[in-house]
Amino acid sequence: MKRVAMSLLVLSAVGILSGPSRLEGAELTRIRIGYPSPSASFSPLFSAKEARLFEKHGLASELLYLQGVQITQVHVAGYVDFTVTGAPLPLRAAVEGADLILAASSIDKFIYKLIVEPGITKPADLRGKTIGITTFGSLPDVAIRLVLRQWGMDADKDVKLVQVGRMTDMVVALSGKKIEAGVISDPTSFQAEKLGMRRLLDMADVDVEFANVAVAVSRAYVKSHRDVVLRFLKAYVEGTRRFMADKEFGIKALRKYTGAQDQEILGKTYDLFASKYIKKNPALSLKGVETTLAMIADRNPKAKGRRAEEFVDTSLMEELEKTGFMR
């Protein structure tokens, strides 16, 4: 909570604690968007920002980097208007009564890599080992627990999960032998492999439909600013299209937001996300949301028996479909 309080102080200091407003001398509506990681998973958002697609749709966007569960707490407190994040975070909050719903989903599969030290060659070798995740309750935490379960292991008994923090810190921890495996996103996973680590699993190959990267917004905001939400989604969809259609532009956006500079790594990352991970149409998958809720229910009884329809608003993307925007 101290980190959340500090974040709110920072937000206050830069003068963005008021609700959506019109910028002076312009016809742009200011919006604030939180995202939790400098990962290629958020390429549609980064691309929409870099291509000035929010401005195209009358929005002045501010992107805020808010790590882990902090992003949902800040959203619930009303200091951001949208979050683009791992779906389990807003869903957990919604199960507890927070006014958050999912409006779109760009990735419906796990996209992390399980990167291990060279001596680990098969799943059984992980028993007794220390595995790094970003934070407890984060998407990497959810993903590795599911994978370990499929491999017949209990994440709380057969391995030791430790919080490492940022993805770049995971590479440092692996190299320094402080952990023996790590759940790492791209392009950081490629950096780890260049240092001699090996990929044990691409989690996208696990046969599970899962609401991974989603756009979250509050019901109250949709009710009072539906037109703004629709304009945000238009920019987000066009950002997705621009990323997929323009490799040079996509790599430039990845370089800026992920911090990666290695051209080979950036090229591999772009190809993977543009061809395998990111959906062309970010409409929600109810099945993916149901799977996510089931995983949350394993640790929170309040999620048991809940239906995906309770936590989504499909009417927004459906409206874009009906107007012909998605063609």
N, C-alpha and C positions, 0 to 999 in steps of 0.2 A: 504493500500500500504506500510505502514511502516513495517508491519509484513513480507510482501513479500520481501522488501529490506533487512531486517534482515536475512531472510532465505537464500537469495542469498549470503550475506556476509559469513554466516556459511558454505554454500556449497563451496564458494571460499576458505575459510580457510582450509578446509579439502582436497582441491586440486582436485575437481571433475568437474570443469567447462569446461574442454575440452571435445571434442566429444569422441565417443567410441574408445577405444584403446586396443592394445594388452598388457597384463601384461608382465613385464620383466621376462625373463626366463621361460615363460609358453606360452602355446598356447590357452589361454583363452581371450575372448573379454570382456572388462569391460562394464557393462551396469548399469544404474541407474533407479530404479523403485520407483515411489511415491505411497503412499497409505495414506488415510485420517483419519483412525480411527483404534484403537486396537479392532476391532470387529471380531467376528467369521465369518462375511460375507467374509472376505478375507482369509479364511482357505486354499484354493488352493494355494495362493501365499505363505503363511507362510509355508505350507507343502513342497512346491517345494524348498524353501530356506533351511529348516531344513534337508530335505533328500538329499541335495546337487545335486538336479536334474538339476539345471542350469549348474553346473560344468560338469555334465554328457554330456551336450549338448554344451560344449565349451564356457560357459559364466561365468564370475565372476560378480556376482550380488551384488548390494548395495541397500538395502531397506531404503527409506527415509520417515519418518512420517511427512506429511504436511497436516495441518488441513484445512477443508472447501474449499472455492473457491480459496484459496491460491495455492492449488495443481495444478489447471489448469493454473494459472498465471505463475507458475514456469515452467510448461511444455511448454507453449507457448514461454516463454523466452529461451527455449532450454537447460535447465539445468537438465532435466531428459529425459530419452529415452522412458519410458513407464509409464503410470499411470494405476493403478487398483483402480477404484473409482466408485461412483455413476454416472450413465450415464448422468443425467441431467447437470452435471458440464461441461464435454467436449462438450456436444451438445449445451449448451447455448453459449459457446465460439465459436463453429463452425458456429452457426447461425449468429454471429457477424463478421464472416470472418476469424476466427483462423484456421490454418491448422491442425485440429485434426479430426480423424475418429475413429470409433469403430471397433475393430477386433474380439472380442469375448465377450461373456456374460455368467457369471456363475449363475446368479440368475435373473429370469424373473418375480418376484413378490415382493411386499413390505414385508419386514421381521421384521419390527419394532413392538414393543408392545406399546399400549397406556396404560401406567401405571398411576393409579389415587389414590387419597387419599380414605380411606375406605368409606367415606360418599357418594361418587359418585357411583351410581349403574346402571345408564342407560345414553345413549347419551344425552338426554334432560338436564341432570344435569350439563352438561358442559357449558351451556349458562351463560355468564358473568364471567366465570372462566379464570384463567391464565394458559396457557399451555406452557411448556418449550420445546424448540427445540435447536439444536446445534447452527446453525447460519441461518440467512435469506438466502434463495437461496439454502440451503443444501437439501439433500434427505429427511430428517425428515420433513422439511418445506413443500416440495412438497407433501409428503405422507399425512400429517395431513390435508392439504387443500383439498385434494381429498376426504378423509374420511368425513370431516365436510360437504362438498358439498353433498355427498350421504345421509347424515343425515339431509339435509335441512337447514344447517347453513352456514353463510358467515364468513370465517376466519378473515376478517378484521373488522367485525361489531359485531358478536355474541360472540366472545371470544377475549382474549388478548394473542397474541403470543409473547413470550420473548426469547431472545437469552441467553442460559445458558452456552454453551461451550461444554466441554467434557461430555461423558456419565456418568462418575463417579460424575461429578458436578451436574448432573440432580438428582441423588439419594440424594445428600446432600441438594439440593434445595427443594425436596419433603419432606424430613424428617424435614427440618427446616420451613416448611409451607410457603416458599417463592413462590412456585407454587403449583397448585392443581392437575396438570396432567403433564405428560411428555412423549415425544416420545423417547423410549429407545430401544437400540439393546441388543442382548444377548452377553455375559452372565450377563451384568449389570442389565437387567430387573429382573433376578432371585434374584439378591442381594436386589433389591428394594422390591420384594415380601416377602423375608425373614424378612424384617424390618416392615412388616405389610401393605404395599401398596397392591393394587389389580390390576389385569389385566382386563381392560375393553374390549380390543380387540387385537387379533393377526391379524395384517394387512395382513398377507399372506392369510387369509381367505376371503379377499375382492376380488371379481371376476373381477380382472383387470390384463391383461398381460402387464408388464411394464419392460423396460430395466433397471434393478436395478444395479447390480455390473457388470461393464464392463472393458475390457482392451482397453485403448486408446493409439493411437500412431499417429504421423504425417504422412501425405502422403509423404512428402519429405524423412522422415526416411525410410518408406517402400520402396520407390524408390531406395534409396542409400544403404540400408542395409536389403534387403528382406530376405536374408538367416539368418540374426540375428533375425529378427522378427519370422521367422518360427521356429527357435531353441528355442526362448523364449516361443512360444505357445506350443511346444512339452513338455517343462519342466512344463508349467502351466497345461497342460492336465494330465501329469503324477502325478503332485502334487494333482490334484483333485482325481485321482484314488487312490493314496496312502492314502489320508485323509479318503476316504470312506471305504477302505478295511481294515484299521488298526486302530482300536479304541484306543488302547494304545498309538500309535504314534500320532494320531489326538489330543487326550487330552493333550499330552505333548506339542504339538505345540500351542494349545490354551492357556495352562498355561503360556507359555513363552511370547506370544504376547499380550494376553488380560490382563495379570496380575492377573487373577482370581486364587485363591488358593483352594477354597472350592471344594472338589472332587465331591460332589453331584451336585453342580451347573455346573461343567465342564462336567460331564456325561450327564446331561440333555441338555446342549448346544450342545454337540457333536451329540447326538441322533437326535435332531431337525434339525440340519443343514445337517447331512449326509443322513437323510431319507426324509426330507420334502423340504428343501430350495435349496440346491446346485444341479445343473444339472450335470449328468454324462458326458454329451457332451456339452462343452461351446460354441457351435455354436450360432451365433446371431439369434435372432428372429426379423424379420422385423416388425411384428405386435407390438412387445414390443417397438421397437424404434419409430414407428408411434404414439403410445399412449404417449410416453414421449414427442415427438415433439408437440403434441396437447396440452399437459399441459403447455409446455413452451410458446406456442402461446397465452395462456390466459393472459400472462403478457408481452409478447414481440411480437408485430405485425410482426416483421421480420421472425418469425417462421411459420406464417400462409401460408398454401399452399405448404410448403416444404415437400419433400418426403424422406422416410427413406433411400432410395438408395443413396441419396446425401451425407450421413454422415457415410457410412460404407464401409468396404472392406471385402466382403464375400469370396473373392478368396483365402485368406490365409488358413482359416479353410477347404475350399473345396479342396485345394491342399493336406492337410494332410489326408483328406478322400480318395482322389484318390490314394495316395501312400500306403494306407492300414494301416497308423499309428493309426487310430481311432478304429481299430478292437479290 
